[in-house]
Amino acid sequence: MRRNAQIKGLYAITPDEAHTAELLYKVRLALLGGASVLQYRNKQADAVLRAEQAGALRRLTHEFGVPLIINDDAALARHVEADGVHLGGEDGSVAEARALLGDAGIIGVSCYNRLPLAQEAVQQGADYAAFGAFFPSGVKPEAIAATPELLRQARHELNVPIVAIGGITVQNGAQLIEAGADALAVISAVFAAPDIQDAARQFADLNYSRNNS
């Protein structure tokens, strides 16, 4: 199996949560609902808390057989034996992350609304490309805007999974899958939902097969 083969479906990204027990509770519900990838992201935590939470999530995702991706920090990903890392524009190079994580590590890259950036990242060895924001996002209100047409172009040009992010809901996500997304990256629409497990299930039940057959 290719190391990026599991990058599809609901790609759940953790909210900023100071209490590890509460974070684990919420993530367990999302995994029970069918999240197929988990990214640990906590912009408010210090290094000690990040290590604690990432290690706890590594154990939980092992239980569910779901890959754990660490946001921004390849060294932390290596420390907790996560499956991979997701790199933003200022988070180091693909080559640096590969040196830390080895051949088996999954490396994803934020490409915003720039297809050439994605093409360069894939040439350097990235395993998936993420584009967005496609809709207004409460988490990143200043995020660069992307369009479904970009996904169509990326689907034609890239041979790696494509992740869409930014203000995605069950209602607007289907059009992004139709345009070419293999996975929908979601924070608020899952973790801020009244019923996290049901929200995750609704995302998991969307038809991703068009791009994964």
C-alpha positions in Angstrom: 0.0 0.0 0.0 1.3 3.5 -0.8 2.0 5.5 2.3 -0.6 8.1 1.3 -3.3 5.6 0.4 -5.2 6.4 3.6 -5.5 10.1 2.8 -9.2 10.1 1.8 -12.6 10.7 3.3 -13.0 12.8 6.4 -9.7 14.3 7.4 -10.4 15.6 11.0 -8.3 18.3 12.4 -8.3 18.8 16.2 -9.5 22.0 17.8 -7.4 24.0 20.2 -8.2 22.1 23.5 -6.2 22.7 26.7 -7.6 19.6 28.5 -6.2 16.4 27.1 -9.0 14.2 28.5 -11.6 16.4 26.8 -9.6 16.3 23.5 -9.4 12.5 23.6 -13.1 12.3 24.3 -14.0 14.5 21.3 -11.5 12.8 19.0 -12.8 9.3 20.0 -16.3 10.4 18.9 -15.0 11.7 15.6 -13.2 8.4 15.0 -16.3 6.4 16.0 -18.2 8.5 13.4 -15.8 7.5 10.7 -13.0 10.0 10.5 -10.3 8.3 8.3 -7.4 10.7 9.0 -6.6 12.7 12.1 -4.4 15.8 12.2 -3.2 17.1 15.6 -3.2 20.9 15.7 -3.1 23.0 18.8 -1.8 26.5 18.2 -2.4 27.5 21.8 -0.5 24.7 23.5 3.1 24.9 24.8 5.7 22.2 23.9 5.0 20.1 26.9 1.2 19.9 26.3 1.7 19.3 22.6 3.9 16.3 23.4 1.4 15.0 25.9 -1.6 15.4 23.6 0.2 14.1 20.5 1.3 11.0 22.4 -2.1 10.3 23.7 -3.6 10.7 20.3 -1.0 8.4 18.8 -2.3 5.6 21.1 -6.0 6.4 20.3 -5.5 6.5 16.6 -3.6 3.2 16.8 -6.7 1.7 18.5 -8.8 2.8 15.4 -6.2 2.0 12.8 -6.3 5.7 11.6 -3.2 7.6 10.5 -2.1 10.5 12.8 -0.6 13.6 11.1 1.1 16.3 13.2 0.6 19.9 12.2 3.8 21.9 11.5 6.2 19.9 13.6 8.1 17.0 12.0 10.3 16.6 15.1 7.2 16.1 17.3 5.8 13.6 14.7 9.0 11.6 15.0 9.0 11.8 18.8 5.5 10.3 19.1 5.9 8.0 16.1 3.1 9.6 14.2 2.4 8.6 10.7 3.3 11.9 9.2 3.4 15.7 9.3 1.6 18.5 7.6 3.7 21.5 6.5 2.5 25.0 6.1 4.3 27.7 4.1 6.8 28.4 6.9 7.2 25.0 8.5 10.3 23.7 6.8 11.0 21.8 3.6 9.7 18.4 2.4 13.3 17.2 2.4 13.9 18.2 6.0 10.7 16.4 7.1 11.6 13.3 5.0 15.0 13.2 6.7 13.3 13.1 10.1 10.4 10.7 9.3 12.1 8.4 6.8 10.6 6.8 3.7 7.4 5.6 5.5 6.4 9.0 6.8 3.4 10.8 5.2 4.2 14.4 4.3 1.4 16.8 3.4 1.8 20.4 2.3 -0.5 23.4 2.4 -0.6 24.8 -1.1 -3.3 27.5 -0.6 -4.5 28.5 -4.0 -1.3 27.8 -5.8 -1.0 24.8 -8.1 2.6 25.5 -9.0 3.5 25.2 -5.3 1.7 21.8 -5.1 3.6 20.6 -8.2 6.9 21.6 -6.7 6.0 20.0 -3.4 5.1 16.7 -5.1 8.4 16.8 -7.1 10.2 17.1 -3.8 8.4 14.1 -2.4 5.2 15.3 -0.8 2.6 12.6 -0.4 -0.5 14.8 -0.6 -1.4 18.5 -1.4 -3.9 20.6 0.5 -5.7 23.5 -1.0 -8.0 26.2 0.5 -9.8 28.0 2.0 -12.8 27.2 -0.2 -15.3 28.9 2.1 -15.1 31.5 4.9 -13.5 30.0 7.9 -13.9 30.9 11.6 -10.6 29.2 12.4 -8.7 31.2 9.7 -10.8 34.2 8.7 -7.8 35.7 6.9 -7.1 32.5 4.8 -6.4 32.8 1.1 -9.4 31.9 -1.0 -9.4 29.0 -3.4 -12.0 27.8 -5.9 -13.3 24.4 -7.0 -11.8 25.0 -10.4 -8.4 24.8 -8.8 -9.3 21.3 -7.6 -10.2 20.3 -11.1 -6.8 21.5 -12.4 -5.0 19.8 -9.5 -6.8 16.5 -10.2 -5.6 16.6 -13.7 -2.0 17.6 -12.9 -1.2 15.8 -9.7 -0.9 12.1 -9.0 -1.2 12.4 -5.2 -4.3 12.7 -2.9 -5.8 16.2 -2.8 -7.2 17.6 0.4 -9.7 20.5 0.5 -9.9 22.8 3.6 -11.6 25.9 4.8 -15.1 26.4 6.0 -16.3 23.0 4.8 -19.6 21.6 5.8 -21.5 18.5 4.7 -23.7 20.7 2.6 -20.9 22.4 0.6 -18.3 19.6 0.7 -19.9 17.5 -2.0 -19.1 20.0 -4.7 -15.4 19.9 -3.6 -15.4 16.1 -3.9 -17.0 16.4 -7.3 -14.3 18.9 -8.3 -11.5 16.5 -7.3 -10.9 16.4 -3.6 -10.0 13.0 -2.1 -10.4 14.2 1.4 -12.2 17.1 3.3 -10.3 18.6 6.1 -12.6 19.8 8.8 -12.4 21.3 12.3 -15.5 23.2 13.4 -18.1 21.4 11.4 -17.2 18.2 13.4 -15.7 19.3 16.7 -18.1 22.3 17.3 -21.2 20.2 16.4 -23.7 19.3 19.1 -23.2 15.6 18.2 -19.6 15.1 17.1 -20.0 11.4 16.2 -23.0 12.1 14.0 -21.3 15.1 12.3 -18.3 12.9 11.5 -20.6 10.1 10.2 -22.3 12.6 7.8 -18.9 13.6 6.4 -17.8 10.0 6.2 -20.9 9.0 4.3 -20.3 11.4 1.5 -19.4 9.7 -1.8 -15.6 10.0 -2.2 -15.4 7.1 -4.6 -15.2 9.2 -7.7 -11.6 10.0 -7.0 -10.6 6.9 -5.1 -11.8 4.0 -7.3 
